[in-house]
Amino acid sequence: MNGAHSFKGKKIDPPLISKNMTVSQLVHFFGSTGYNARRLFEAANIMKEMIESGCTTCLTLAGALTPIGMGNTIRTLIKNGFVDWIVTTGANVYHDLHFAYDLPVRQGHFQVDDDVLYSKQIVRIYDVYIKEVGTLQAQDIIIQREIKKIEKSHSEPYSTADMSHKLGKAAYENSINPEKSFLVSAYENDVPVFIPAISDSSLGLNMLPLIFEDVTRFPNVMLDIAESTAILWKSKASGGIELGGGVPKNFFQQTGPALYQILKLKDGGHDYVIQITDARPDTGGLSGATIQEGKSWGKIKTSHRNNVIVYGDSSICFPIISSYILSECKKRPIKRLYSKKNGWVEQMKNEYLKNK
């Protein structure tokens, strides 16, 4: 906010556009302009600072990004050590696995008669088509089979991150194209993938027949709260890039109040937050809530810096930011948080009980 109320900002000197510009040059072009182009520049450079500072970085996924093929972008960020943990909708995990198992997803149209599509057993996500039998029902068989295996291998309650790890392992070992799945990369690199609203997805729907078949152990989302909170508790610096809003956004940000308000172990929240959204803040909805508002809840360290909202489409902005940081940043060591999370929860529990 320094200088925000003075006429000391960078002079706007119309930047030159040129052929064969690199993504880095394009992002810097945006930085010389205004509006959401400049916000995208700010977001890309905050992301760069997060990576170069060693910050523990979370990616949150709302909206159907994997059906349009964004899983490989996420996979690349994971492999480079730029994403340490993920919070997502169940839909993004479910549809990501289509590509690993070579189940067909095709480009379609958005101005269509959906009654006709239904009669042909074609499911539509805006302009993406998925086959009911050849893709969804084939995926359902795989999901139900693997969840049955998970139940047999766990005598204790398990989190959605544990379930994601096992689903990623199964795809790594059994699928045709494991290299096309971000969930497989998360498994390979010990990146926890939390699905806090799992019942609101095809993953949750696939547990319905298992209930009738006397499967008794399913993911415990209360463990998700403990494990994600422990990640913030053990992080020297923490940040996230939020694609959309919804449950993934709040689940990531609520780790701050969990430590500050509930456990009374640590205050401050996250050091960095970037959000890409098209939601408005004035309706009171969480998806549109400003990052600055989160300071009042203890979700972020400060409302004055290291946070920005880009009002745009994640399917456009996220690949630009990803390409920029891949161009600008060196590969980081993998933090492998999945293998550490249970020990951290136990430490956090002991600290809480000691101070209670």
N, C-alpha and C positions, 0 to 999 in steps of 0.2 A: 504493500500500500504506500510505500515511500514515494513521494512525488505525485501521488494520484490526484491531488487537488491543485496541481501547478501546471504551467505550460512548459514542461521540461522533457516531455516524451520524445522518442526518436522521431526525427523529421521524416515525413512520408515523401519519399522520392520515387515516383513510379518505377517499379522494377521491370527489368527486361525479361520477356519470355523468349526462349530459343528452342530450336530443334535439338533432339537427342539429349535433353536434360536428364540428369540422374534424379532418383527419388530424393536424395539429400538436397540437391539444388532446388527441386520443386518445393520441398518443405521450407527451405530458407526463403524462397520466393513468397510463400504464404506469410512468413514472418515479417515481411516488409509491407504487408497490407493491413487488413482489419477484419472485423466481424469473426465468423467462425473459421475462416482461413487462418487468421492469426491465432485463434484458440487451438487449432490443430497443430500449429507450430509449437505453441507452448506445451501442449500435451506430449508431443514427440520428445521435446527436450526435458520435460520432467521425467518421462520414462527413461530417457538416456541417463539422467542423474541417478535415478533409482538403481539402475543396473550397475553403473560405475561405482556407486557408493557401497555396494554389497548388500543393499536393502533386501529383506525377505519380501518377495513379490507375489501377489495373488492376482489371478485372472478370474473375473466373474463373467458368466455367460447367461444372458437372458435373450429370448428370441431364438428362432430356429436358424442357427448359423451353420451347424454341421450339414444339414441337408443340401446347402448350396456349395459344400466343399471346403469350408473353412478349417476342417479338422487338420489338414496338412500344414496350414499356417501355424496353428497352435502347437502341433507336433514339432515344428522347426524351432519355435521359441523354447520349448521344453528341452530339446536336445542341446541348445546353446546355453542353457542355464539361466534363461531370462524369466522363466515362470517357475515358481517353487511350490505353489499349491493352487488349486482350482476349486471354485464353487460354481455349480452349474444346475440348470434344469435337468430333469430326467430325460426330457426329449432330446437334448443335445447328445447325451451319452447313447441313447437308444439308436438315434439315426447315424451317429458316428460309426457304429458297428456294422451298418449296412455295407460300408465301403471295404471294411476288413474282410467280410464274408462274401464279398462280390455279389451282393443283392441289388438288383437294378433300381437306380434313381435317375430320372431324366428331366431335362428342361421341358417345360410345357408352356401353357398360356394362362393369363389371368382373366381375360374376358371370354368366359366359356359358360356353358350350361352344366352346372354341377349335378343336376339330375342325370344327365347323360353320362358323366364321369362315374357316378355311383353305379349306374347300370353296367358299366364296363369294369367295375372294381378297380378304379383308379382314384387314389387319394391325392388331394391337392393341397400344397402349401404355397399360396399365392401363385407363382409361375413355375413351381416344381411339382412333378408328378412322381408318385410312388405306387407300386402295385400292391394291392391288398393281399393277394395270395402269394405271389412270387417274392415279395419283400417282407411285408409286415408279419404275415403269419409264419413265414420261414424264420424270421428273427425271433418271434415269440417262442418257438420251439427251443431255440438255442438259449434264450434268456431263462426259461423255466427249468431247463435241464441244468444250467449252471447254478441257479439259486438253490436247487435241491442239493447239489454237491456242496455248496457253501454251508448249508444247514448241517450237513453230516460232518463237516470238518471243524465246526465251532461248537464247543460245549458251553461257551460263555456268550453273552450278548456281543454283537459286533456293529460297527458303525457303517454308514454308507460309503465311507472311504475304504473300509475293508472290503465291502462288496465290489466297489469299482476296481480295486486292486485285483480281485479274483476274476472279474469279468475281463479285465485287460490281460491277465495271465492266460486265460482260456483262449482269447483271440490271438495272442502271441504264439501259442502252441498249436492251434487248430485251424486258424482262418487261412484263406487263400492269399490275402493281401494285407498282412499285419502292418506293413509300412504305410498304409493309408489311414490309420486310426490314431487319433491323439490319445485315446485311452490306453492303447498298447504302449505308446511312448511314455505315458505316465507310469505304467507298470514297470517298464524297463529302467526308469530313472527315479523310482521311489517318490513320485509326486502325488500327494494325496488329492483325490477328487471327491469332494463332498456334494451330495444331492439332497439338501435339506427338505425340499418339497417333493420327495420321491413319489408320494401317493398321487400327485397331480401330473402323471405321465404314463406312457405305455409301460415303463418299468414297474410302476405300481400296479397297473392293471394286470400285469402278468403274474402278480402274486395272488390274485383272487382265486384262480383254480387251485393254487397250491394250498390255500387255506382249506378248501374243500377236500384236498388230498392229505390232510393232517400234517402238513408242514407246520412246525410250531415256532421256529426261530426266524425272525426277519430283521432287517436293519433297524437299529435303535437310534433315532435322530437326536435323542438327548445326549448320546455319546458324541455325536457330531459337534454339539455345542462345547463340550469339554475339550475335545481334541483341537478344534479351531482356536479356542481361547488360549490353549496352551501354546500354540504356535506364536501368537502375538506376545504372550508372556515371556517367551524365550528369545524373542527377536530384539536385537539391538536397535534396528531400524526396520520399519514395516511400511509397505505401501501396496497399492492395488490399481489395476486398470479395470474398470467396470464397463462391460459392453451391454448397454441397456440398463434396466433397473430391476424392479421386482424383488423376489425372495433372494436371489444370489447377491444382489447389492447389499441388502440389509443384513444378511447372514454374515458377510465379510465385515461390515462396519460395526455390527453389534458386539464383536469381540472386545471392543473398547469399553462399553458399558458393563459387559460381563466381568471384566477385571476391576473396573473402577466402582461401579454402583453395587454389584452383587457380591463379588468375592472380596473387594476392598484390598486388592493386592498391588495394583499398579494403576496409575492414572495416565492420561495423555492420549490414548488411542493411537491411530496410525499417523505416520509422518508424511506420507504422500497419498493422494487419491486423484485419479483421472477418471472421468466418466464420459462416455459417448451416449447421448440419449436424444430422443425427439419429444420427451414428455415435458409438460409445463409444470412449474413449481406452484402456481397459484391455486391449484385444485386441492392441495393438501395430500396428494398421493406420494407414496414413497419413491416411485420411479422418477418423479420430477423434482423431488426435494433437493435443494442445493446442498453441495458438500459443506458449505459454510454453516448451514443449519445444524449439521451433524456435530459441530463443536459444542453446542449447548447440551448435547447428550454425552459428551466425552468420547465421540467416535474418532475424532482427529485431534492432532496436537495443537494446531492453530488454524484459524479461518483466514489468516492473512497471507499465506504463501504455500507453495508446494501442492496446490490443488487447482484443478480447472475442469470445467464442463464444456465439452464440445457438443453443440446442438447439431447433430447430423446423423447419418445412417452408418451403423457399425460395419455393414458390409462394404462400405467405401472407405471409411476412416481407419478401420483396424488394419487392413492390409498396407495402407500407406505408412502408418506408424510402425508396423512390424518390419517392413522393408527398410525404413529409416534406421531403426536401431540395429538391425542386422548389418547395415552398411557402416554405422558409426561406432559400434561397441564390439569389444573383444568377447569371445566366448568365456562364460564364467564357470567355475567349478559347480557341479551339481550338489545342492544342499541335502538331498535325500531325506526329506522331512518325514516321509511315511514310516521309515524304520525307526524314527526317533519319537514319534508322537505319543505312543503309549507310555514310555518312560517319563516324558514331560508331564503327562496328565497325572501320573502318580506323584511326581515331585510337587506339582501345583496343589494337588489334594493335601499332601502333608503340610505344605506351607499354609494353606487355608485353615486346616484344623489346628495348627500351632498358634495361629493368630486369632482364632475365633473367640 
